[in-house]
Amino acid sequence: MKEVTIDLAAEFPILSELAFFNHAGVAPISHRAAQALRDYASQAERYSYFQQNWYRKVREVKRLAAKLIGAQGESEIAFVPNTSTGISTIAKGIAWRPGDNVIITNVEYPANRYPWEDLKRLGVNLIEVKQLPDGRIDPEDLTDAITDHTRIVALSHVQYATGCCTDLKPISDVVHQVGGYLCVDAIQSVGALPVDVQAMGIDFLIADGHKWMLGPEGCGFMYVRDDLVELLHPNIVGWMNMVDASHYGNYRFEFLKDARRFEPGSYNLLGIFALGASLELIHEVGIDTIWSRIETLTDRLCAGLKAKDYRVLSPRRTGEKSGIITFDSPAENKRATPPLTTIISELEEQGIVIVIREGHLRASPHFYNSEAQIDRLIDALP
């Protein structure tokens, strides 16, 4: 595994301000992403679009996104303002039949539940598979729920509350056998874990950029497998998702035949360029190196928590690990332990950032955090 050779202090100024462990929430952007924001603002202020080749840069960022997830190329990538929009694009784009079903778990983030629940008005059934008491999602439970009526299995690759990473390949194999599809909310994995849409059998993937990809809020991307693009009808129709978009007066109502058909209007160029800068950083470091660092840091955190009698709730078996560590304060001394909100406040006073999720403490370090920061968190916990 190659070493991280970039200047972390220069690339992540937050290191001199905070021990920040909430990359599963809203992450700091990288220095080069911030510079991309400044460059765009300067160009737009001085020259508008003149001689800027902004749309060529958009294509370059799509290629970076495609490479990160193992897609075939930019034709399978569309930019979306957030994960909710991307998932809704899939949910509303399919021609549903009464009696179809969608399989989800009972612990999905709301962005990966409500778009599917809304389909009940069309006669689509929502089937929940329950998380196991140990915080795991058993792939076999999901495959057992699949029937000939299953059109979509909608699953988070990594669960936001427990950090459980689920093996997707056996699920995609079974749902494909019945003619259905696998739709993955990958906001908690892309940028932290290796993701390969082809090897994993993923048909649709959506990920916002403001977590592990270290980009700004309001800009993410959606992957649609090339041969499935025309399966989906765009739920927002505009000028840009038409084949002859640049000829404004030639009203040719025909959707594009690649993922651009899901981009109805002007791009969020500011967000795309900043996201692109952070994607360049991720590729420069290497996703395998990033995951190796995250695994090292989270293993260290778990060992320190257990030594201090905290209870780690996140599954930590091989293949189930992620960058999220969810934990409880010491079980045997609960009455003497401060409330979780007090713990959070006291940590923040020391410049240490973790959060509360579903009644538990949650820390999510990234590759640029240090072992010393992990130890600082452990020492600061009551």
C-alpha positions as CSV (number, residue, x, y, z in Angstrom):
1,M,0.0,0.0,0.0
2,K,1.5,3.3,-1.0
3,E,2.1,6.0,1.6
4,V,0.2,9.3,1.6
5,T,2.7,11.8,0.2
6,I,0.6,15.0,0.0
7,D,1.1,17.8,2.6
8,L,-1.9,17.0,4.8
9,A,-1.6,20.2,6.8
10,A,-1.7,22.3,3.7
11,E,-4.5,20.3,2.1
12,F,-6.7,20.2,5.2
13,P,-6.3,23.5,7.2
14,I,-9.0,22.2,9.6
15,L,-6.2,20.0,11.2
16,S,-4.9,23.2,12.9
17,E,-8.4,24.1,14.2
18,L,-10.2,20.9,15.1
19,A,-10.0,17.2,15.6
20,F,-12.9,16.6,13.2
21,F,-14.6,13.2,13.2
22,N,-17.9,13.8,11.4
23,H,-17.2,13.0,7.8
24,A,-20.4,10.9,7.8
25,G,-22.2,14.2,8.3
26,V,-20.9,17.3,6.5
27,A,-17.1,17.1,5.9
28,P,-14.7,19.9,5.5
29,I,-13.8,20.6,1.9
30,S,-10.1,20.2,0.8
31,H,-7.9,23.2,0.2
32,R,-7.9,22.5,-3.5
33,A,-11.7,22.4,-3.5
34,A,-11.8,25.7,-1.8
35,Q,-9.4,27.1,-4.3
36,A,-11.6,25.8,-7.1
37,L,-14.5,27.8,-5.6
38,R,-12.3,30.9,-5.5
39,D,-11.1,30.4,-9.1
40,Y,-14.6,30.1,-10.4
41,A,-15.8,33.2,-8.5
42,S,-12.8,35.2,-9.9
43,Q,-13.4,34.0,-13.5
44,A,-17.2,34.6,-13.3
45,E,-16.6,38.0,-11.8
46,R,-14.0,39.1,-14.4
47,Y,-15.0,37.4,-17.6
48,S,-18.3,35.6,-17.1
49,Y,-18.1,32.4,-19.3
50,F,-15.8,34.0,-21.9
51,Q,-13.0,31.6,-22.9
52,Q,-13.4,29.5,-19.8
53,N,-14.3,26.1,-21.3
54,W,-16.4,25.3,-18.3
55,Y,-18.5,22.5,-19.9
56,R,-15.3,20.7,-20.9
57,K,-14.3,20.7,-17.3
58,V,-17.7,19.3,-16.4
59,R,-16.9,16.3,-18.6
60,E,-13.5,15.9,-16.9
61,V,-15.2,15.7,-13.5
62,K,-17.6,13.1,-14.7
63,R,-14.7,11.0,-15.8
64,L,-13.2,11.3,-12.4
65,A,-16.4,10.2,-10.8
66,A,-16.8,7.3,-13.2
67,K,-13.2,6.1,-12.5
68,L,-13.8,6.3,-8.7
69,I,-16.7,3.8,-8.9
70,G,-15.6,1.6,-11.7
71,A,-18.1,2.8,-14.2
72,Q,-17.5,2.5,-18.0
73,G,-17.3,6.3,-18.5
74,E,-18.9,9.7,-18.3
75,S,-21.9,8.5,-20.3
76,E,-23.1,6.7,-17.1
77,I,-22.7,9.7,-14.8
78,A,-25.2,12.5,-14.2
79,F,-24.8,15.3,-11.7
80,V,-27.5,15.7,-9.1
81,P,-27.9,18.4,-6.4
82,N,-28.3,15.8,-3.6
83,T,-28.9,12.1,-2.9
84,S,-32.6,12.6,-2.5
85,T,-32.9,13.9,-6.0
86,G,-30.9,11.1,-7.5
87,I,-32.9,8.4,-5.7
88,S,-36.2,10.1,-6.6
89,T,-35.1,10.2,-10.2
90,I,-34.8,6.4,-10.2
91,A,-38.0,5.8,-8.1
92,K,-40.1,8.0,-10.4
93,G,-38.5,7.0,-13.6
94,I,-39.5,3.4,-13.7
95,A,-42.8,2.3,-15.2
96,W,-44.3,0.6,-12.2
97,R,-47.0,-2.0,-12.2
98,P,-49.5,-2.7,-9.5
99,G,-48.1,-5.5,-7.3
100,D,-44.5,-4.6,-7.9
101,N,-42.4,-4.4,-4.7
102,V,-39.3,-2.5,-3.5
103,I,-37.2,-4.1,-0.8
104,I,-35.4,-1.8,1.7
105,T,-34.2,-2.2,5.3
106,N,-35.8,-0.8,8.4
107,V,-32.8,1.5,9.2
108,E,-32.3,3.4,5.9
109,Y,-31.6,7.1,6.0
110,P,-34.8,9.0,5.1
111,A,-33.4,10.0,1.7
112,N,-33.5,6.3,0.8
113,R,-36.9,5.6,2.2
114,Y,-39.4,8.3,1.4
115,P,-39.0,8.2,-2.4
116,W,-39.8,4.5,-2.3
117,E,-42.6,4.9,0.2
118,D,-44.2,7.5,-2.1
119,L,-44.7,4.7,-4.6
120,K,-47.4,3.1,-2.5
121,R,-49.9,5.4,-4.2
122,L,-49.1,3.6,-7.4
123,G,-49.8,0.2,-5.9
124,V,-46.1,-0.6,-5.2
125,N,-45.5,-2.5,-2.0
126,L,-42.6,-1.6,0.3
127,I,-41.0,-4.6,2.0
128,E,-38.7,-4.0,5.0
129,V,-35.9,-6.3,6.0
130,K,-34.9,-5.8,9.6
131,Q,-31.4,-5.0,10.8
132,L,-30.0,-7.7,13.1
133,P,-29.6,-7.0,16.9
134,D,-25.8,-6.7,16.4
135,G,-26.3,-3.9,13.9
136,R,-25.6,-6.0,10.8
137,I,-27.6,-6.2,7.6
138,D,-27.6,-9.9,6.6
139,P,-27.5,-10.2,2.7
140,E,-29.3,-13.5,3.0
141,D,-32.2,-11.9,4.7
142,L,-32.4,-9.5,1.7
143,T,-32.1,-12.2,-0.9
144,D,-34.8,-14.3,0.9
145,A,-37.2,-11.4,0.6
146,I,-36.8,-11.1,-3.2
147,T,-39.6,-12.5,-5.3
148,D,-40.8,-12.4,-9.0
149,H,-42.5,-9.1,-8.1
150,T,-39.3,-7.4,-6.9
151,R,-38.4,-4.5,-9.2
152,I,-35.8,-2.8,-6.9
153,V,-33.7,-3.6,-3.9
154,A,-32.9,-0.1,-2.5
155,L,-30.0,-0.3,0.0
156,S,-27.4,1.8,1.6
157,H,-23.9,0.4,1.0
158,V,-23.0,1.7,4.4
159,Q,-25.6,2.4,7.0
160,Y,-25.4,5.9,8.5
161,A,-26.3,4.9,12.1
162,T,-24.2,1.8,12.6
163,G,-21.6,2.0,9.9
164,C,-22.5,-1.5,8.7
165,C,-21.1,-2.2,5.2
166,T,-23.2,-4.8,3.3
167,D,-21.9,-7.2,0.7
168,L,-23.8,-6.2,-2.4
169,K,-22.9,-8.9,-4.9
170,P,-25.1,-11.7,-3.6
171,I,-28.0,-9.3,-3.5
172,S,-27.5,-8.1,-7.1
173,D,-27.1,-11.7,-8.3
174,V,-30.5,-12.7,-6.9
175,V,-32.4,-9.6,-7.9
176,H,-31.1,-9.8,-11.4
177,Q,-32.3,-13.4,-11.7
178,V,-35.9,-12.2,-11.3
179,G,-35.5,-9.2,-13.6
180,G,-35.1,-6.6,-10.9
181,Y,-32.4,-4.0,-10.2
182,L,-30.1,-3.0,-7.3
183,C,-30.2,0.7,-6.4
184,V,-27.5,1.8,-3.9
185,D,-27.3,4.9,-1.7
186,A,-23.5,5.1,-1.6
187,I,-23.1,8.5,0.2
188,Q,-21.4,6.8,3.2
189,S,-19.0,4.7,1.1
190,V,-17.8,6.5,-2.1
191,G,-14.6,8.3,-1.2
192,A,-13.9,6.1,1.8
193,L,-14.2,2.6,0.6
194,P,-13.4,1.0,-2.8
195,V,-16.6,0.8,-4.9
196,D,-16.8,-1.1,-8.2
197,V,-20.3,-0.9,-9.7
198,Q,-19.5,-3.5,-12.3
199,A,-18.0,-6.1,-9.9
200,M,-20.7,-5.5,-7.3
201,G,-23.5,-5.7,-9.9
202,I,-24.9,-2.3,-9.1
203,D,-27.5,-0.9,-11.5
204,F,-28.0,2.6,-10.0
205,L,-25.8,4.4,-7.5
206,I,-26.2,7.9,-6.0
207,A,-23.8,9.7,-3.8
208,D,-23.7,13.3,-2.6
209,G,-20.2,14.9,-2.5
210,H,-20.3,16.6,0.9
211,K,-19.3,13.6,3.0
212,W,-16.4,11.3,2.2
213,M,-15.7,12.9,-1.2
214,L,-14.8,16.1,0.7
215,G,-16.8,18.4,-1.6
216,P,-19.4,21.1,-0.9
217,E,-23.0,20.5,-0.2
218,G,-25.5,20.6,-3.1
219,C,-23.5,18.6,-5.6
220,G,-23.3,14.8,-6.1
221,F,-23.6,12.3,-8.9
222,M,-25.8,9.5,-10.0
223,Y,-24.6,6.4,-11.9
224,V,-27.0,4.6,-14.3
225,R,-25.8,1.5,-16.0
226,D,-25.5,2.3,-19.7
227,D,-28.0,-0.3,-20.9
228,L,-30.6,0.9,-18.4
229,V,-30.6,4.6,-19.2
230,E,-33.6,4.5,-21.5
231,L,-35.5,2.4,-19.0
232,L,-36.0,5.5,-16.9
233,H,-38.2,8.4,-17.9
234,P,-36.8,11.7,-16.7
235,N,-39.1,13.1,-14.0
236,I,-37.9,16.6,-14.7
237,V,-37.9,17.8,-18.3
238,G,-35.9,20.7,-19.4
239,W,-33.9,22.0,-22.3
240,M,-30.6,20.3,-21.5
241,N,-31.7,16.7,-21.5
242,M,-32.8,16.9,-25.1
243,V,-30.6,15.7,-28.0
244,D,-30.5,19.0,-29.8
245,A,-30.2,21.2,-26.7
246,S,-27.9,23.9,-28.2
247,H,-30.2,24.7,-31.0
248,Y,-32.7,26.6,-29.0
249,G,-35.3,27.3,-31.6
250,N,-35.3,23.8,-33.0
251,Y,-37.9,22.2,-30.8
252,R,-36.9,18.6,-31.0
253,F,-38.5,16.7,-28.2
254,E,-36.1,13.7,-27.9
255,F,-34.3,12.7,-24.8
256,L,-30.5,12.1,-24.8
257,K,-29.6,8.4,-24.7
258,D,-27.0,8.6,-21.9
259,A,-27.1,9.8,-18.3
260,R,-27.3,13.4,-19.5
261,R,-31.0,12.8,-20.0
262,F,-31.3,13.2,-16.2
263,E,-29.7,16.7,-16.2
264,P,-32.6,19.0,-17.3
265,G,-31.0,22.4,-16.9
266,S,-27.9,24.4,-16.2
267,Y,-25.2,22.9,-14.1
268,N,-24.1,23.8,-10.6
269,L,-20.7,24.7,-11.9
270,L,-19.4,26.0,-8.6
271,G,-20.2,22.7,-6.9
272,I,-19.0,20.5,-9.7
273,F,-15.5,22.2,-9.9
274,A,-15.0,22.0,-6.2
275,L,-16.1,18.4,-6.1
276,G,-13.8,17.7,-9.1
277,A,-10.8,19.1,-7.2
278,S,-11.5,16.8,-4.3
279,L,-11.9,13.8,-6.6
280,E,-8.5,14.7,-8.1
281,L,-7.1,14.5,-4.5
282,I,-8.8,11.2,-3.8
283,H,-7.3,9.7,-7.0
284,E,-3.9,11.2,-6.3
285,V,-3.8,9.5,-2.8
286,G,-5.6,6.4,-4.1
287,I,-8.8,4.9,-2.7
288,D,-7.1,1.8,-1.5
289,T,-4.6,3.9,0.5
290,I,-7.5,6.0,1.8
291,W,-9.4,3.0,3.0
292,S,-6.3,1.4,4.6
293,R,-5.8,4.6,6.6
294,I,-9.4,4.8,7.6
295,E,-9.4,1.2,8.7
296,T,-6.2,1.7,10.7
297,L,-7.7,4.8,12.5
298,T,-11.1,3.2,13.2
299,D,-9.4,0.0,14.5
300,R,-7.4,2.2,16.8
301,L,-10.5,4.0,18.0
302,C,-12.4,0.8,18.7
303,A,-9.5,-0.6,20.7
304,G,-9.3,2.6,22.7
305,L,-13.0,2.7,23.3
306,K,-13.1,-0.9,24.5
307,A,-10.2,-0.3,26.8
308,K,-12.2,2.5,28.4
309,D,-15.3,0.3,28.8
310,Y,-17.2,1.9,26.0
311,R,-19.4,-0.4,23.9
312,V,-18.7,-0.4,20.2
313,L,-21.9,-1.0,18.2
314,S,-20.6,-0.9,14.7
315,P,-20.0,-4.3,13.0
316,R,-16.2,-4.7,12.7
317,R,-15.9,-8.1,10.9
318,T,-14.0,-8.2,7.6
319,G,-16.2,-6.9,4.8
320,E,-18.5,-5.1,7.3
321,K,-16.2,-2.3,8.4
322,S,-16.6,1.3,7.3
323,G,-15.4,4.7,8.4
324,I,-18.3,5.0,10.9
325,I,-17.9,4.0,14.5
326,T,-21.0,4.1,16.7
327,F,-20.6,3.6,20.4
328,D,-22.2,3.9,23.8
329,S,-20.8,5.2,27.1
330,P,-19.7,2.5,29.7
331,A,-22.7,0.2,30.4
332,E,-21.8,-0.6,34.0
333,N,-21.5,3.1,34.9
334,K,-24.4,4.6,33.0
335,R,-25.8,6.5,35.9
336,A,-22.5,8.3,36.5
337,T,-21.8,9.0,32.9
338,P,-22.9,12.5,31.6
339,P,-25.7,12.7,29.1
340,L,-24.7,12.3,25.5
341,T,-25.4,16.0,24.7
342,T,-23.1,16.9,27.6
343,I,-20.3,14.7,26.2
344,I,-20.7,16.3,22.8
345,S,-20.5,19.8,24.3
346,E,-17.5,19.0,26.4
347,L,-15.7,17.6,23.5
348,E,-16.5,20.6,21.3
349,E,-15.0,22.8,24.0
350,Q,-11.8,20.9,23.4
351,G,-12.0,21.2,19.7
352,I,-13.1,17.6,19.1
353,V,-16.1,17.0,16.9
354,I,-18.3,13.9,17.0
355,V,-22.1,13.6,16.9
356,I,-25.1,11.8,18.2
357,R,-27.1,9.5,15.9
358,E,-30.1,7.4,16.9
359,G,-29.3,7.8,20.6
360,H,-25.6,6.8,20.3
361,L,-22.3,8.5,19.8
362,R,-20.8,8.4,16.3
363,A,-17.3,9.2,15.1
364,S,-16.2,9.1,11.5
365,P,-12.5,9.9,10.8
366,H,-11.1,10.3,7.3
367,F,-7.6,9.4,6.0
368,Y,-6.0,12.7,6.8
369,N,-6.8,12.5,10.5
370,S,-3.9,11.3,12.7
371,E,-3.4,8.6,15.3
372,A,-2.7,11.4,17.8
373,Q,-6.1,12.9,17.1
374,I,-7.8,9.5,17.7
375,D,-5.9,9.2,21.0
376,R,-7.0,12.7,21.9
377,L,-10.6,11.8,21.4
378,I,-10.3,8.6,23.5
379,D,-8.5,10.5,26.3
380,A,-11.2,13.3,26.3
381,L,-14.2,10.9,26.7
382,P,-15.5,10.7,30.2
